[in-house]
Amino acid sequence: MLWYSLRRVGLLVLSMLVAGVLIFGMLRLLPGDVATTIGGIHATPAQLAAIRADLGLNRSLPEQYLSWIAGVARGDFGHSQLNGTSVGAELSQKMAVTGPLILGGLLVAIGFAVPLGTWAAVRHRTRAGGLANALSQLGIAVPSLWLAMLLTLVFAVELPWLPAQGFPADRWAQPATALRSLVLPCLTLGLTEGAVLFRFVRSAILGVLHSEYLRTARSKGLPLRQALVRHGFRNAALPVVSVLGLQAATLIVGAVVVERVFTLPGVGSMLLTDVANRDLVKVQGEMLLLVTAVLVIGFVVDLIHRLIDPRLESRL
């Protein structure tokens, strides 16, 4: 397990380096010029050249990349090309919103999908089980934007229990107020992704219910619930964990949309604003952070697979 973990860490670092090269290269293909954005349309060629020299844009692309990636390795994501603010410091502030949003959405998805998916699988021959399955299909078809508006209409307009938009300016200085601001966004993320996860949990549990080893456990006198806990859940967890990893990565992408709908000052809103302003240093730092989060999720899923299934220990 230790040797495998070290190999996966090395692969993770290599993947991050490749992602850094791709992000840096693709952003340089975008049209526009940050020097023109700063200097304005009436800036003279000499003024634009001075701005590019001040920002280091007159250096070759390999030099710019090496300077940026060396700073990232030290924890320095550079400074905004427009206002000179520290990208790392701003990312830390934004992650104080985006991080809890993604975690809350994931907890909602798991809390909704795992128990209901298990219940629907056990009762798949009943009308209630069939109804739950049909509702999950409806949940998959519902766009997150429409669900966000529906939740806002019900819980912020008709029943003014929760704020419709925004986040406290002092962030988490008042935890209760901050949490209330994240309830609707977390429900929007969690319910849409939970409907997908529900289908996989139900399918995995159905496979376990029809397995030979569960029939053997039942034939020895174990009740269904006890047989599932002892023998079923661990086997059903393998495909569910894989899907859960994909869902966590999808939540990161979905957070960008949800932050705009609920006007949350997170990384997603920051990314869209910086793309529009063509602040490349900030954009590449934000994209590298999001890509790294997805890669780390894949790394964690691989380790969990090997912990759940000892048979994988024999594979390189």
C-alpha positions as CSV (number, residue, x, y, z in Angstrom):
1,M,0.0,0.0,0.0
2,L,2.8,2.4,0.8
3,W,4.6,1.8,-2.5
4,Y,1.4,2.2,-4.4
5,S,0.6,5.4,-2.6
6,L,4.1,6.8,-3.4
7,R,3.6,5.9,-7.0
8,R,0.2,7.6,-7.1
9,V,1.7,10.7,-5.5
10,G,4.3,10.9,-8.2
11,L,1.7,10.5,-10.9
12,L,-0.4,13.2,-9.2
13,V,2.5,15.6,-9.3
14,L,3.3,14.8,-12.9
15,S,-0.4,15.3,-13.8
16,M,-0.4,18.7,-12.1
17,L,2.7,19.7,-14.1
18,V,1.1,18.6,-17.4
19,A,-2.1,20.5,-16.4
20,G,0.0,23.6,-15.7
21,V,1.6,23.5,-19.2
22,L,-1.8,23.0,-20.9
23,I,-3.5,25.8,-18.9
24,F,-0.7,28.2,-19.5
25,G,-0.5,27.4,-23.2
26,M,-4.2,27.5,-23.9
27,L,-4.7,30.9,-22.1
28,R,-2.0,32.4,-24.4
29,L,-4.2,31.4,-27.4
30,L,-7.0,33.7,-26.2
31,P,-7.6,36.8,-28.2
32,G,-7.0,40.2,-26.7
33,D,-4.1,42.0,-24.9
34,V,-4.0,42.7,-21.2
35,A,-1.7,45.7,-21.9
36,T,-4.4,47.2,-24.0
37,T,-6.9,46.5,-21.2
38,I,-4.8,48.4,-18.7
39,G,-3.6,51.2,-20.9
40,G,-6.9,51.8,-22.7
41,I,-7.6,52.1,-26.4
42,H,-5.8,55.4,-26.6
43,A,-2.5,54.2,-25.2
44,T,0.5,54.7,-27.5
45,P,2.7,51.8,-28.6
46,A,5.5,53.1,-26.3
47,Q,3.1,53.0,-23.3
48,L,1.9,49.5,-24.3
49,A,5.5,48.3,-24.5
50,A,6.2,49.8,-21.1
51,I,3.2,48.0,-19.6
52,R,4.2,44.7,-21.1
53,A,7.8,45.1,-19.8
54,D,6.4,45.9,-16.3
55,L,4.2,42.8,-16.4
56,G,7.0,40.6,-17.8
57,L,5.0,39.9,-21.0
58,N,8.0,40.8,-23.1
59,R,9.8,37.7,-22.0
60,S,9.6,34.4,-23.9
61,L,6.7,32.0,-23.1
62,P,9.0,29.4,-21.6
63,E,10.5,32.0,-19.3
64,Q,7.1,33.2,-18.3
65,Y,5.9,29.6,-17.6
66,L,9.0,28.6,-15.6
67,S,8.7,31.8,-13.5
68,W,5.0,31.1,-12.8
69,I,5.3,27.4,-12.0
70,A,8.3,28.0,-9.8
71,G,6.3,30.5,-7.8
72,V,3.4,28.0,-7.5
73,A,5.8,25.4,-6.1
74,R,6.6,27.9,-3.4
75,G,2.9,28.7,-2.8
76,D,3.1,32.0,-4.7
77,F,0.4,32.2,-7.4
78,G,1.7,35.6,-8.5
79,H,-0.1,38.9,-8.6
80,S,-3.0,40.3,-10.6
81,Q,-1.9,42.0,-13.8
82,L,-4.7,44.5,-13.5
83,N,-4.5,45.6,-9.8
84,G,-1.4,43.9,-8.4
85,T,-3.3,42.0,-5.6
86,S,-1.9,38.7,-4.5
87,V,-3.7,35.8,-6.3
88,G,-3.0,33.3,-3.5
89,A,-4.5,35.6,-0.9
90,E,-7.6,36.2,-3.0
91,L,-8.0,32.5,-3.7
92,S,-7.8,31.8,0.0
93,Q,-10.6,34.3,0.6
94,K,-12.8,32.8,-2.2
95,M,-12.2,29.2,-1.2
96,A,-13.7,30.1,2.2
97,V,-17.0,30.3,0.3
98,T,-16.4,27.7,-2.5
99,G,-15.0,25.0,-0.2
100,P,-17.9,24.9,2.2
101,L,-20.3,25.1,-0.8
102,I,-18.8,22.0,-2.5
103,L,-18.6,20.1,0.8
104,G,-22.1,21.0,1.8
105,G,-23.4,19.9,-1.7
106,L,-21.5,16.6,-1.4
107,L,-23.0,15.9,2.1
108,V,-26.5,16.7,0.8
109,A,-26.0,14.4,-2.1
110,I,-24.7,11.5,0.0
111,G,-27.3,12.0,2.8
112,F,-30.0,12.0,0.2
113,A,-28.8,9.3,-2.2
114,V,-27.3,6.6,0.0
115,P,-30.2,5.8,2.4
116,L,-32.9,6.4,-0.2
117,G,-31.1,4.4,-2.8
118,T,-30.6,1.5,-0.4
119,W,-34.3,1.7,0.6
120,A,-35.5,1.9,-3.1
121,A,-33.3,-1.2,-3.9
122,V,-34.7,-3.3,-1.1
123,R,-38.3,-2.2,-2.0
124,H,-37.8,-2.3,-5.8
125,R,-40.8,-4.6,-6.2
126,T,-43.1,-2.2,-4.5
127,R,-45.0,0.9,-5.7
128,A,-43.0,3.1,-3.3
129,G,-39.7,1.8,-4.7
130,G,-40.9,2.4,-8.3
131,L,-42.1,5.9,-7.4
132,A,-38.7,6.7,-5.8
133,N,-36.9,5.5,-9.0
134,A,-39.2,7.6,-11.2
135,L,-38.6,10.7,-9.0
136,S,-34.9,10.2,-9.3
137,Q,-35.2,10.2,-13.1
138,L,-37.1,13.4,-12.9
139,G,-34.4,14.9,-10.6
140,I,-31.7,14.0,-13.2
141,A,-33.7,15.9,-15.9
142,V,-34.2,19.0,-13.8
143,P,-31.6,21.8,-14.7
144,S,-29.7,23.1,-11.7
145,L,-30.6,26.7,-12.7
146,W,-34.3,25.9,-12.6
147,L,-34.0,24.1,-9.3
148,A,-32.2,27.1,-7.8
149,M,-35.0,29.4,-8.9
150,L,-37.6,27.1,-7.5
151,L,-35.9,26.8,-4.1
152,T,-35.4,30.5,-4.0
153,L,-39.1,31.1,-4.8
154,V,-40.3,28.7,-2.1
155,F,-37.8,29.3,0.8
156,A,-36.7,32.9,0.2
157,V,-39.8,34.5,-1.3
158,E,-43.0,32.6,-0.3
159,L,-41.4,31.4,3.0
160,P,-38.8,34.0,3.9
161,W,-36.7,31.6,5.9
162,L,-33.4,31.9,4.0
163,P,-31.6,34.6,2.1
164,A,-32.1,34.5,-1.7
165,Q,-28.6,35.8,-2.6
166,G,-25.3,37.1,-1.3
167,F,-22.9,36.2,1.4
168,P,-21.8,38.1,4.6
169,A,-19.0,40.7,3.8
170,D,-17.1,39.6,6.9
171,R,-17.2,35.9,5.7
172,W,-17.4,33.6,8.7
173,A,-17.2,36.1,11.5
174,Q,-20.9,35.2,12.1
175,P,-21.1,31.5,11.3
176,A,-24.8,31.2,11.6
177,T,-25.4,33.9,9.0
178,A,-22.9,32.4,6.7
179,L,-24.4,29.0,6.9
180,R,-27.9,30.3,6.2
181,S,-26.5,31.9,3.0
182,L,-25.2,28.5,1.9
183,V,-28.3,26.4,2.6
184,L,-30.0,27.0,-0.8
185,P,-26.8,26.8,-2.9
186,C,-25.9,23.5,-1.2
187,L,-29.4,22.1,-1.7
188,T,-29.2,23.1,-5.4
189,L,-25.9,21.3,-5.9
190,G,-26.6,18.4,-3.6
191,L,-30.1,17.5,-5.0
192,T,-29.1,17.6,-8.6
193,E,-26.0,15.5,-8.1
194,G,-27.8,13.3,-5.5
195,A,-30.4,12.2,-8.1
196,V,-27.6,10.8,-10.2
197,L,-25.9,9.1,-7.2
198,F,-29.2,7.7,-6.1
199,R,-29.4,5.7,-9.4
200,F,-26.0,4.2,-8.9
201,V,-26.6,3.3,-5.2
202,R,-29.8,1.6,-6.1
203,S,-28.2,-0.3,-8.9
204,A,-25.2,-1.4,-6.7
205,I,-27.5,-2.6,-3.9
206,L,-29.7,-4.4,-6.4
207,G,-26.6,-6.3,-7.6
208,V,-25.7,-7.2,-4.0
209,L,-29.3,-8.4,-3.3
210,H,-29.1,-10.9,-6.2
211,S,-25.6,-12.1,-5.3
212,E,-24.8,-15.6,-4.3
213,Y,-22.9,-14.6,-1.1
214,L,-25.9,-12.6,0.2
215,R,-28.2,-15.5,-0.5
216,T,-25.8,-17.8,1.5
217,A,-25.7,-15.3,4.4
218,R,-29.5,-15.2,4.4
219,S,-29.7,-19.0,4.3
220,K,-27.7,-19.1,7.5
221,G,-30.4,-17.1,9.2
222,L,-29.1,-13.6,9.0
223,P,-31.8,-10.9,8.6
224,L,-31.6,-8.9,5.4
225,R,-30.5,-5.7,7.2
226,Q,-27.7,-7.5,9.1
227,A,-26.6,-9.4,5.9
228,L,-26.4,-6.1,4.0
229,V,-24.3,-4.5,6.8
230,R,-21.9,-7.4,7.2
231,H,-21.5,-8.5,3.6
232,G,-23.4,-6.2,1.2
233,F,-22.4,-2.6,1.7
234,R,-18.6,-3.2,1.3
235,N,-19.1,-4.8,-2.1
236,A,-21.6,-2.2,-3.2
237,A,-19.3,0.6,-2.1
238,L,-16.7,0.0,-4.9
239,P,-18.8,1.3,-7.8
240,V,-20.5,3.9,-5.6
241,V,-17.2,5.4,-4.5
242,S,-16.1,5.6,-8.1
243,V,-19.3,7.5,-9.0
244,L,-19.0,9.6,-5.9
245,G,-15.5,10.7,-7.0
246,L,-16.9,11.8,-10.4
247,Q,-19.8,13.5,-8.7
248,A,-17.4,15.5,-6.5
249,A,-15.6,16.7,-9.6
250,T,-18.9,17.6,-11.2
251,L,-19.8,19.6,-8.0
252,I,-16.7,21.7,-8.6
253,V,-17.9,22.6,-12.1
254,G,-21.5,23.1,-10.9
255,A,-20.3,25.4,-8.1
256,V,-19.3,28.0,-10.8
257,V,-23.0,28.2,-12.1
258,V,-24.5,28.1,-8.6
259,E,-22.2,30.9,-7.3
260,R,-23.4,33.2,-10.2
261,V,-27.1,32.4,-9.5
262,F,-26.8,33.1,-5.8
263,T,-24.2,35.9,-6.2
264,L,-21.7,34.1,-3.9
265,P,-18.2,35.6,-3.8
266,G,-16.4,32.3,-4.6
267,V,-13.8,31.0,-6.9
268,G,-16.3,30.4,-9.7
269,S,-17.5,34.0,-9.8
270,M,-13.9,35.2,-9.5
271,L,-12.9,33.0,-12.5
272,L,-15.6,34.3,-14.8
273,T,-14.8,37.9,-13.9
274,D,-11.1,37.4,-14.5
275,V,-11.7,35.7,-17.9
276,A,-13.7,38.7,-19.0
277,N,-10.9,41.0,-17.9
278,R,-8.2,38.7,-19.4
279,D,-6.3,38.7,-16.2
280,L,-4.2,35.7,-17.2
281,V,-2.2,35.3,-14.0
282,K,-5.3,35.1,-11.9
283,V,-7.1,32.8,-14.4
284,Q,-4.3,30.3,-14.6
285,G,-4.0,30.2,-10.9
286,E,-7.8,29.6,-10.5
287,M,-7.9,26.9,-13.2
288,L,-4.8,25.2,-11.7
289,L,-6.5,25.1,-8.3
290,L,-9.7,23.6,-9.7
291,V,-7.8,21.0,-11.8
292,T,-5.7,20.1,-8.8
293,A,-8.8,19.5,-6.8
294,V,-10.2,17.1,-9.4
295,L,-6.9,15.3,-9.5
296,V,-6.7,15.0,-5.8
297,I,-10.3,13.5,-5.7
298,G,-9.2,10.9,-8.2
299,F,-6.1,10.1,-6.0
300,V,-8.3,9.7,-2.9
301,V,-10.8,7.5,-4.7
302,D,-8.0,5.2,-5.8
303,L,-6.7,4.8,-2.2
304,I,-10.2,4.2,-0.9
305,H,-10.7,1.4,-3.5
306,R,-7.6,-0.4,-2.3
307,L,-8.7,0.0,1.3
308,I,-12.2,-1.4,0.6
309,D,-11.1,-4.3,-1.7
310,P,-7.9,-6.1,-0.4
311,R,-7.7,-8.0,-3.7
312,L,-6.3,-4.9,-5.3
313,E,-3.2,-5.1,-3.1
314,S,-1.9,-7.8,-5.4
315,R,-2.1,-5.5,-8.4
316,L,0.6,-3.0,-9.3
